[in-house]
């Protein structure tokens, strides 16, 4: 069996983007922590970054929220594209849907981290979700 790899590229790009957002999160939140007088040593046992949100600027929290979002729905995207690759799906439709999903998620991140108006953010989320729903349906049909 030959594994089709074209569909894996968007997943690799999204994983790389997630690491960029992680570094962006550190770069934005560490100065915000310092400005609020928060240090790792001053946080109570068991505290999490989310526990400091009330003390930070809204924009400092947006990037953290987006990083969390990149740990949620994309966890379905990654195995779906792996399944499609293993099933030999290298069709233009599936590859384009995967690129659509990854690209829209990048746009979603940029929007949420910088502007964060809900109607646009929701539209981007809905469009990426439609791509993922279609990819998942294709994986189910091909696996059965």
C-alpha positions in Angstrom: 0.0 0.0 0.0 1.3 3.4 -1.0 0.6 6.2 1.5 -0.4 9.4 -0.1 1.4 12.3 1.6 0.0 15.4 -0.1 -2.9 15.5 2.4 -0.5 15.4 5.3 1.2 18.7 4.4 -1.7 20.9 5.7 -1.6 19.0 9.0 2.1 19.6 9.2 1.6 23.3 8.5 -1.2 23.6 11.1 1.1 21.8 13.7 3.9 24.2 12.9 1.4 27.2 13.1 0.3 25.9 16.6 4.0 26.1 17.7 4.2 29.6 16.4 1.1 30.6 18.3 2.6 29.0 21.4 5.7 31.2 21.1 3.5 34.2 20.4 1.5 33.4 23.5 4.7 33.4 25.6 5.9 36.7 23.9 2.6 38.4 24.6 1.7 37.0 28.1 5.1 37.2 29.8 5.3 41.0 29.6 1.6 41.1 30.6 2.4 39.0 33.7 5.3 41.2 34.6 3.1 44.4 34.2 0.5 42.9 36.5 3.1 41.9 39.0 2.5 38.2 38.5 5.4 35.8 38.9 5.5 32.0 38.7 6.6 31.9 42.3 3.7 34.1 43.5 1.0 31.9 42.1 -0.7 29.5 44.6 -0.1 25.8 44.3 -2.3 24.3 41.5 -2.9 27.7 39.8 -3.1 27.8 36.1 -2.6 30.6 33.6 -6.4 31.0 33.2 -6.5 31.9 36.9 -4.7 35.1 36.1 -7.0 36.3 33.3 -8.8 38.9 35.4 -5.4 40.6 36.1 -4.3 40.7 32.5 -5.4 42.8 29.5 -8.1 41.4 27.3 -5.7 41.2 24.3 -3.1 39.4 26.4 -5.7 36.7 27.0 -6.9 36.4 23.4 -3.8 34.6 22.3 -4.1 32.2 25.1 -7.7 31.5 24.2 -6.6 30.8 20.6 -3.8 28.5 21.6 -6.4 26.5 23.6 -8.7 26.4 20.5 -5.8 24.9 18.6 -5.7 22.1 21.1 -9.4 21.4 20.6 -11.0 20.8 17.2 -7.7 20.3 15.3 -7.3 17.1 17.4 -10.0 15.7 15.1 -8.3 17.1 12.0 -5.0 15.4 12.5 -6.2 11.8 12.7 -8.7 12.4 9.9 -6.0 13.4 7.5 -3.8 10.5 8.7 -6.7 8.1 8.0 -7.2 9.6 4.6 -3.5 9.3 3.8 -3.5 5.7 4.9 -6.6 5.0 2.8 -4.8 6.4 -0.2 -7.0 9.5 -0.6 -4.9 12.0 -2.5 -7.9 13.5 -4.4 -7.9 17.2 -5.1 -11.1 17.6 -3.1 -9.7 16.1 0.1 -6.3 17.9 -0.2 -8.0 21.2 -0.9 -10.4 20.7 2.0 -7.4 19.9 4.3 -5.6 23.1 3.0 -8.8 25.0 3.5 -9.2 23.8 7.1 -5.5 24.6 7.9 -5.6 28.0 6.2 -8.9 29.1 7.7 -7.6 28.1 11.2 -4.5 30.3 10.6 -6.8 33.2 9.7 -9.0 32.4 12.7 -5.9 32.6 14.9 -4.7 35.9 13.5 -8.2 37.4 13.8 -8.8 36.1 17.4 -5.4 37.2 18.6 -5.6 40.7 17.2 -9.2 41.9 16.5 -11.5 39.2 18.0 -14.8 40.4 16.8 -17.2 37.5 17.3 -19.1 37.5 13.9 -15.9 37.2 11.8 -14.4 34.8 14.3 -17.5 32.6 14.2 -17.7 32.7 10.4 -14.1 31.5 10.2 -14.8 28.8 12.7 -17.9 27.7 10.8 -16.1 27.6 7.5 -13.2 25.5 8.9 -15.7 23.2 10.6 -17.5 22.6 7.3 -14.1 21.6 5.8 -13.5 19.2 8.7 -17.0 17.7 8.7 -16.6 17.0 5.0 -13.1 15.4 5.5 -14.4 13.3 8.4 -17.4 12.1 6.3 -15.0 11.2 3.4 -12.8 9.2 5.9 -15.8 7.3 7.2 -17.1 6.5 3.7 -13.7 5.3 2.5 -13.0 3.3 5.7 -16.3 1.4 5.4 
